[in-house]
Amino acid sequence: MLQLQGLGSAAVLARIANLWPAVVGERMNAHAMPAKIDGKELIVSVDHPAWATEIKMQESRIISALESELRSPLINRLKVHVLPSNDLD
């Protein structure tokens, strides 16, 4: 596991952020971004409530894809925060 190799949550978040566009696709990436890791929960910021719904609907697929790419089950839940669109820039 990445965290067991001495990497903290900031390094794991950076790795997830690099993988994010490939995991969620260009369209969702334009509206949602990984913001923080709290334990095994990934907090995702979105610019509209509709994207919060979309993230939650795809939660298991996103987690599976991240687990596959990271080769470790570091994330087991997504929590979504809706922010004004200019806060994602």
DODRENLO-550901 format. One record per residue (C-alpha): x, z, y; residue in three letters. Coordinates in steps of 0.25 Angstrom, whole numbers, padded with zeros to 4 digits, always signed. Layout:
<volums>
XZYAla
...
</volums>
This chain:
<volums>
+0000+0000+0000Met
+0005-0003+0014Leu
+0003+0011+0019Gln
+0010+0017+0007Leu
+0022+0008+0011Gln
+0023+0016+0024Gly
+0015+0007+0033Leu
+0005+0014+0041Gly
-0009+0010+0046Ser
-0003+0002+0058Ala
+0005-0006+0049Ala
-0007-0008+0039Val
-0016-0012+0051Leu
-0006-0022+0056Ala
-0005-0028+0042Arg
-0020-0029+0042Ile
-0021-0035+0056Ala
-0011-0046+0051Asn
-0020-0049+0039Leu
-0033-0047+0046Trp
-0035-0062+0051Pro
-0033-0067+0036Ala
-0042-0056+0030Val
-0054-0058+0040Val
-0053-0072+0045Gly
-0051-0078+0059Glu
-0065-0076+0063Arg
-0066-0061+0060Met
-0052-0059+0065Asn
-0056-0063+0079Ala
-0066-0052+0079His
-0060-0041+0071Ala
-0047-0034+0069Met
-0041-0022+0061Pro
-0039-0011+0071Ala
-0035+0002+0064Lys
-0033+0008+0050Ile
-0039+0021+0047Asp
-0035+0026+0033Gly
-0040+0014+0024Lys
-0050+0009+0035Glu
-0047-0003+0043Leu
-0054-0002+0057Ile
-0057-0016+0062Val
-0061-0019+0076Ser
-0071-0030+0079Val
-0076-0037+0092Asp
-0091-0037+0088His
-0100-0030+0079Pro
-0103-0042+0071Ala
-0088-0042+0066Trp
-0090-0028+0062Ala
-0101-0032+0053Thr
-0093-0043+0048Glu
-0080-0035+0045Ile
-0089-0025+0037Lys
-0096-0036+0029Met
-0082-0041+0025Gln
-0076-0027+0024Glu
-0073-0028+0009Ser
-0067-0042+0010Arg
-0058-0038+0021Ile
-0053-0025+0014Ile
-0051-0033+0001Ser
-0043-0044+0009Ala
-0034-0033+0016Leu
-0032-0026+0003Glu
-0027-0039-0003Ser
-0018-0043+0009Glu
-0012-0029+0010Leu
-0011-0027-0005Arg
-0017-0013-0003Ser
-0030-0006-0001Pro
-0027-0001+0013Leu
-0041-0003+0019Ile
-0054+0001+0012Asn
-0063+0000+0024Arg
-0065-0007+0037Leu
-0071+0000+0049Lys
-0075-0009+0061Val
-0075-0006+0076His
-0082-0016+0086Val
-0074-0017+0098Leu
-0076-0026+0111Pro
-0070-0040+0108Ser
-0059-0039+0118Asn
-0053-0027+0111Asp
-0049-0036+0099Leu
-0040-0044+0107Asp
</volums>
